Amino acid sequence: MIARLATAAVALAVPAVAQAQAYRCATPATIDRPRPDLPSAGQPQRQLPIGSYTLAISWAPQYCREHGRDAAARFQCGGGNRFGFTLHGLWPDGVGKQWPQYCKATPLLSRSVIRRNICATPSAQLLQHEWAKHGTCMAGYRPDSYFARSTGLYARLRYPDMYALSRDPLTAGGLAQAVAKANPGLDADMMRVTADRQGWLDEIWICLDTAFRYRRCPAHQGGVAPAAAIKIWRGAR
């Protein structure tokens, strides 16, 4: 049974600059219990000073194109929900190329924390992962304050008409410029665009300083070259 219908459908009413990207999200009455997310040999604990942050947002139609049949994607990609950009997470970066991660052991997130954030990050397991890997490295933060910070930054973002952009030839730099135009204070060189091997949009990474203000991305931040062609999967629309 649907417990609550999110009011983020304003994106449909403002086609040129969307205020939200959860076009339609119904919080489930039953919240999945996540598994522990722990460091490993490939993803070890790493305690380093924080030099900046990255806010990562994911293009949900592409995610559902690739993972829509997976059980873990059921909430995001089925059940009448429909998303544009979702919040992947807020990541502390290091001073150089390395970043802190899994800074301290943490219990499972409470169902109330998951419920409050699942229409921004539509996966209980991803919420657990983001807190365990990234949030635990932010001094003084608890799950509530970490997700309040990340969802607050996410809620500030505005978006160009992604469906109109998808219909014409587009580069990563052109997409970054379109997003920057919709967000005062955000320039194209303050974000990185990522894509799969076929050039389909995957994520946008927005670079922030230690006061969570937009900043120019460092050269090692990653992403595709600004001149690279980008395709945007529209889903069924």
Rosetta blueprint (number, residue, H / E / L):
1 M L
2 I E
3 A E
4 R E
5 L E
6 A L
7 T L
8 A L
9 A L
10 V H
11 A H
12 L H
13 A H
14 V L
15 P L
16 A L
17 V L
18 A E
19 Q L
20 A L
21 Q L
22 A L
23 Y L
24 R E
25 C L
26 A E
27 T E
28 P E
29 A L
30 T L
31 I L
32 D L
33 R L
34 P L
35 R L
36 P L
37 D L
38 L L
39 P L
40 S L
41 A L
42 G L
43 Q L
44 P L
45 Q L
46 R E
47 Q L
48 L L
49 P L
50 I L
51 G L
52 S E
53 Y E
54 T E
55 L E
56 A E
57 I E
58 S E
59 W E
60 A H
61 P H
62 Q H
63 Y H
64 C H
65 R H
66 E H
67 H H
68 G L
69 R L
70 D L
71 A H
72 A H
73 A H
74 R H
75 F H
76 Q H
77 C H
78 G L
79 G L
80 G L
81 N L
82 R E
83 F L
84 G L
85 F E
86 T E
87 L E
88 H E
89 G E
90 L E
91 W E
92 P E
93 D E
94 G L
95 V L
96 G L
97 K L
98 Q L
99 W L
100 P L
101 Q E
102 Y L
103 C L
104 K L
105 A L
106 T L
107 P L
108 L L
109 L L
110 S L
111 R H
112 S H
113 V H
114 I H
115 R H
116 R H
117 N H
118 I L
119 C L
120 A L
121 T L
122 P L
123 S L
124 A H
125 Q H
126 L H
127 L H
128 Q H
129 H H
130 E H
131 W H
132 A H
133 K H
134 H L
135 G H
136 T H
137 C H
138 M L
139 A L
140 G L
141 Y L
142 R L
143 P H
144 D H
145 S H
146 Y H
147 F H
148 A H
149 R H
150 S H
151 T H
152 G H
153 L H
154 Y H
155 A H
156 R H
157 L L
158 R L
159 Y E
160 P L
161 D L
162 M H
163 Y H
164 A H
165 L H
166 S L
167 R L
168 D L
169 P L
170 L L
171 T E
172 A H
173 G H
174 G H
175 L H
176 A H
177 Q H
178 A H
179 V H
180 A H
181 K H
182 A L
183 N L
184 P L
185 G L
186 L L
187 D L
188 A H
189 D H
190 M H
191 M E
192 R E
193 V E
194 T E
195 A E
196 D L
197 R L
198 Q L
199 G L
200 W E
201 L E
202 D E
203 E E
204 I E
205 W E
206 I E
207 C E
208 L E
209 D L
210 T L
211 A L
212 F L
213 R L
214 Y E
215 R L
216 R L
217 C L
218 P L
219 A H
220 H H
221 Q H
222 G L
223 G L
224 V L
225 A L
226 P L
227 A L
228 A L
229 A E
230 I L
231 K E
232 I L
233 W L
234 R L
235 G L
236 A L
237 R L
